[in-house]
Amino acid sequence: MFKYPESFVAKCKEVYPDWEDLHYQLNLNSRAVGNILERGVGFSLDEEMIISLFRNKKETKILEAAKRAKLKRDLYREWTEVVDTIIEHNGHEV
């Protein structure tokens, strides 16, 4: 049976506290979680916003956004590892 570890589910809900579709799919132990997490990956500041933040001496906002983007990317990578481990343990694709 395909089941996400509780620690992974908790981490997803912590990173995305308001993403109801993600929470729903996690509760179902759905493989759709990967597609949802993949949509969340990315750096949320465009070039003009970065320039504006630097001009206004708000570099910490850029650092915060970069750390958040890394956290989301790491969570997606963790999803791939979790799925690989489950498949390996079950001996087949689920």
DRENVO-944376 format. One line per 3 residues: number of its first residue (from 1); their letters; for each residue z, x, y of N, C-alpha, C. Coordinates in pm, 1 decimal, padded with zeros to 6 digits. Atoms other than C-alpha are relative to their C-alpha. Example, Ala and Ser with C-alpha at 12.3 -4.5 7.8 and 13.67 -1.06 7.14 Angstrom:
% residues 2
1> AS> 00000.0 00089.0 -00119.0 00780.0 01230.0 -00450.0 00000.0 00090.0 00120.0; -00006.0 -00082.0 -00119.0 00714.0 01367.0 -00106.0 00073.0 -00077.0 00109.0
***
This chain:
% residues 94
1> MFK> 00000.0 00082.9 -00118.2 00000.0 00000.0 00000.0 00000.0 00088.1 00125.6; 00012.2 -00073.2 -00125.9 -00088.4 00122.0 00347.4 00110.8 -00044.8 00093.6; -00110.5 00035.0 -00089.8 00220.7 00135.1 00570.3 00028.2 00117.9 00092.0
4> YPE> -00030.7 -00104.8 -00097.3 00280.8 00328.6 00888.5 00148.7 00033.3 -00004.2; -00141.8 -00037.8 -00008.3 00605.3 00527.7 00905.5 00064.9 -00061.4 00124.3; -00071.4 00062.8 -00111.7 00865.0 00364.3 01128.1 00003.9 00090.6 00122.9
7> SFV> -00005.9 -00092.4 -00114.0 00887.2 00676.9 01343.1 -00132.0 -00000.1 00077.5; 00129.8 00005.6 -00065.4 00513.7 00659.4 01415.0 -00015.8 -00130.3 00078.0; 00007.3 00130.3 -00067.3 00530.9 00288.7 01500.1 00084.2 00002.5 00127.1
10> AKC> -00088.5 -00007.9 -00116.5 00823.8 00353.5 01734.8 -00061.5 00085.2 00110.4; 00062.3 -00088.5 -00098.6 00639.1 00638.9 01906.3 -00115.3 -00071.2 00070.4; 00112.0 00074.2 -00059.8 00329.8 00422.1 01959.4 00050.6 -00102.7 00100.9
13> KEV> -00054.5 00103.5 -00088.7 00539.0 00144.5 02111.6 00066.6 00059.9 00123.0; -00059.5 -00068.8 -00114.3 00716.8 00394.8 02335.3 -00108.1 00047.1 00097.5; 00108.7 -00049.8 -00084.3 00391.9 00546.1 02464.3 -00076.0 -00116.3 00065.0
16> YPD> 00073.2 00117.7 -00048.1 00227.0 00203.2 02502.6 00090.4 -00123.5 -00008.7; -00096.3 00110.1 00012.2 00514.3 -00040.1 02567.6 -00058.9 -00139.4 00025.6; 00054.6 00130.8 -00036.8 00292.8 -00319.1 02702.8 -00132.5 -00034.0 -00068.1
19> WED> 00129.5 00023.1 00064.5 -00013.2 -00295.1 02476.2 00022.7 -00088.8 -00122.6; -00035.1 00097.0 00103.8 00041.3 -00612.4 02273.1 -00092.0 00005.7 -00121.5; 00092.2 -00007.8 00112.6 -00272.6 -00576.7 02061.2 00036.2 00117.0 -00091.7
22> LHY> -00042.3 -00115.4 00079.4 -00157.5 -00232.7 01949.6 00124.7 -00035.2 -00081.2; -00124.1 00036.5 00069.7 00189.0 -00365.3 01862.0 -00029.1 -00094.9 -00115.9; 00037.3 00096.3 00103.2 00033.9 -00652.7 01666.9 -00064.5 00071.3 -00119.2
25> QLN> 00068.4 -00072.2 00107.3 -00194.8 -00419.7 01467.7 00094.5 00094.7 -00074.3; -00101.0 -00084.0 00066.0 00095.1 -00181.8 01400.3 00084.4 -00083.0 -00096.2; -00081.0 00087.3 00085.0 00299.1 -00471.7 01262.9 -00075.8 -00043.0 -00125.7
28> LNS> 00083.4 00033.4 00116.0 00007.2 -00555.4 01032.0 -00031.8 00122.0 -00086.0; 00037.1 -00126.0 00065.4 -00024.0 -00187.7 00928.2 -00151.8 00012.2 -00010.9; 00145.7 00003.9 -00002.8 -00388.9 -00219.9 01024.8 -00059.5 00135.7 00033.9
31> RAV> 00072.8 -00121.9 -00034.4 -00636.7 00066.9 01032.4 -00061.0 -00010.1 00139.8; 00051.5 00018.5 -00135.8 -00754.9 -00083.0 01364.9 00084.6 00074.0 00102.6; -00086.6 -00076.6 -00090.5 -00464.5 00106.8 01520.9 -00072.3 00124.5 00049.2
34> GNI> 00073.9 -00120.9 -00039.0 -00684.4 00416.9 01522.8 -00101.3 -00027.6 00109.8; 00097.6 00035.5 -00102.5 -00958.2 00244.0 01722.6 00067.9 -00030.1 00132.7; -00073.9 00034.5 -00121.7 -00703.8 00113.1 01969.3 00053.2 00126.4 00067.0
37> LER> -00052.5 -00124.4 -00056.2 -00536.8 00451.9 02013.9 -00111.3 00085.5 00058.8; 00112.5 -00079.0 -00049.8 -00875.1 00616.7 02057.3 -00045.0 -00049.8 00137.4; 00036.7 00056.2 -00130.9 -00950.0 00380.6 02347.4 00096.1 00046.3 00109.6
40> GVG> -00098.4 -00042.0 -00097.7 -00631.6 00500.6 02517.5 -00006.6 00146.1 00038.1; 00010.3 -00143.7 -00025.2 -00726.4 00867.4 02505.1 -00088.2 00024.8 00121.9; 00081.1 -00037.3 -00115.6 -00852.7 01020.7 02826.7 00087.0 00030.9 00120.1
43> FSL> -00068.1 -00038.6 -00123.2 -00757.0 01157.5 03163.0 -00029.1 -00107.1 00103.7; 00016.3 00119.1 -00082.2 -00699.8 00874.3 03407.3 -00032.3 00025.7 00147.2; 00029.5 -00030.0 -00140.1 -00774.9 01054.0 03735.6 -00142.7 00051.2 00014.4
46> DEE> 00134.3 -00051.3 -00025.0 -01125.4 01096.6 03866.4 00007.6 00112.5 00103.7; 00002.9 -00118.3 -00087.0 -01233.6 01392.0 04080.8 00046.6 -00030.7 00141.8; -00039.0 00034.2 -00137.5 -01189.1 01213.3 04414.0 00150.0 -00020.7 00012.9
49> MII> -00144.8 00021.7 -00001.5 -00834.2 01109.2 04326.7 00072.6 00133.9 -00007.5; -00062.2 -00132.4 00011.7 -00748.2 01467.3 04226.1 -00007.0 00072.9 00134.4; 00015.9 -00064.6 -00131.4 -00886.3 01602.8 04554.8 00095.7 -00061.6 00100.9
52> SLF> -00089.4 00069.5 -00093.4 -00693.3 01341.2 04750.9 00146.2 00037.7 -00024.6; -00138.7 -00036.2 00031.6 -00369.1 01420.2 04569.7 00031.6 00142.5 00042.7; -00021.3 -00136.8 -00046.3 -00409.5 01792.0 04639.1 00010.3 00005.6 00152.4
55> RNK> -00003.3 00000.2 -00146.9 -00484.9 01727.8 05005.6 00132.0 -00054.1 00054.2; -00124.7 00062.2 -00044.1 -00170.5 01517.2 05031.7 00123.9 00063.0 -00063.2; -00111.5 -00077.5 00058.1 00045.0 01777.8 04854.5 00074.3 -00077.4 -00108.9
58> KET> -00059.9 00077.6 00108.5 00102.9 01549.9 04554.8 -00050.3 00050.1 -00135.8; 00049.2 -00060.9 00122.7 00006.1 01793.3 04280.4 00077.6 -00046.9 -00122.5; -00080.2 00043.5 00114.2 00291.1 01666.6 04061.8 -00058.7 -00126.5 -00064.3
61> KIL> 00064.2 00120.3 00055.3 00100.6 01337.6 04020.1 -00111.0 00039.1 -00098.0; 00105.5 -00048.8 00088.5 -00186.7 01533.1 03866.1 00061.7 00053.4 -00128.6; -00068.7 -00053.5 00116.8 00051.0 01715.1 03634.6 00052.0 -00113.6 -00088.4
64> EAA> -00050.2 00114.9 00075.9 00212.1 01384.8 03530.1 -00112.9 -00069.3 -00075.6; 00114.6 00065.6 00063.7 -00129.0 01230.8 03456.7 -00053.0 00085.1 -00115.6; 00048.1 -00089.2 00105.8 -00234.1 01536.2 03254.3 00095.1 -00001.9 -00120.1
67> KRA> -00097.9 00005.6 00108.7 00088.5 01528.8 03051.1 -00011.5 -00132.1 -00075.5; 00014.9 00132.6 00062.4 00041.6 01156.3 02986.0 -00127.3 -00002.8 -00086.6; 00125.0 -00004.9 00076.2 -00318.2 01215.3 02873.5 00018.7 00081.7 -00127.7
70> KLK> -00025.9 -00082.8 00117.2 -00200.9 01491.7 02638.2 00084.4 -00076.0 -00101.9; -00085.4 00078.6 00087.8 00068.6 01265.5 02495.6 -00082.3 -00102.9 -00078.0; 00085.6 00100.0 00064.4 -00192.2 00996.3 02422.1 -00095.0 00064.2 -00100.4
73> RDL> 00090.0 -00070.3 00092.4 -00434.0 01244.7 02266.1 00076.8 00047.8 -00123.1; -00082.7 -00045.3 00111.7 -00153.7 01390.2 02052.0 00036.8 -00115.9 -00091.9; -00033.8 00117.2 00080.0 -00059.0 01039.6 01937.0 -00119.3 -00041.7 -00086.2
76> YRE> 00119.5 00031.6 00079.1 -00416.9 00972.6 01828.4 -00017.1 00101.0 -00113.4; 00009.2 -00102.7 00105.6 -00423.2 01303.2 01638.9 00104.4 -00024.3 -00108.4; -00105.2 00030.3 00097.8 -00095.2 01207.9 01474.6 -00042.9 -00116.9 -00088.4
79> WTE> 00049.3 00112.2 00079.3 -00253.8 00878.6 01365.9 -00092.7 00050.4 -00110.7; 00093.1 -00049.9 00101.5 -00531.0 01070.6 01188.8 00075.6 00071.2 -00111.4; -00079.9 -00070.5 00100.4 -00272.9 01286.0 01011.2 00077.8 -00097.7 -00087.3
82> VVD> -00073.9 00101.4 00075.2 -00066.3 00982.1 00910.2 -00092.2 -00067.7 -00100.7; 00095.3 00066.9 00089.1 -00371.7 00808.3 00766.6 -00042.6 00093.4 -00112.4; 00038.1 -00096.7 00103.7 -00483.1 01123.5 00583.7 00110.5 00015.7 -00104.0
85> TII> -00113.4 -00015.1 00091.9 -00135.5 01159.7 00432.2 00013.4 -00122.2 -00089.7; -00010.3 00123.0 00079.0 -00127.4 00796.4 00320.3 -00111.8 -00004.7 -00104.0; 00113.4 00000.8 00092.8 -00473.7 00824.6 00165.3 00022.3 00102.4 -00110.9
88> EHN> -00026.0 -00104.9 00098.3 -00379.5 01149.9 -00006.5 00107.0 -00044.6 -00099.6; -00110.1 00046.1 00084.8 -00059.3 00995.0 -00139.8 -00045.4 -00111.7 -00094.6; 00047.8 00111.7 00081.7 -00236.5 00681.7 -00265.3 -00115.4 00040.5 -00091.4
91> GHE> 00108.2 -00047.3 00083.6 -00523.2 00882.7 -00408.0 -00134.6 -00066.4 00025.4; 00126.6 00066.7 -00031.2 -00793.0 00669.1 -00246.9 00001.4 -00051.6 00144.1; 00016.4 00060.0 -00133.4 -00926.3 00526.5 00076.0 00056.3 -00141.0 -00002.1
94> V> -00056.4 00136.1 -00007.4 -00749.9 00209.1 00187.7 -00077.5 -00085.7 00095.5
***
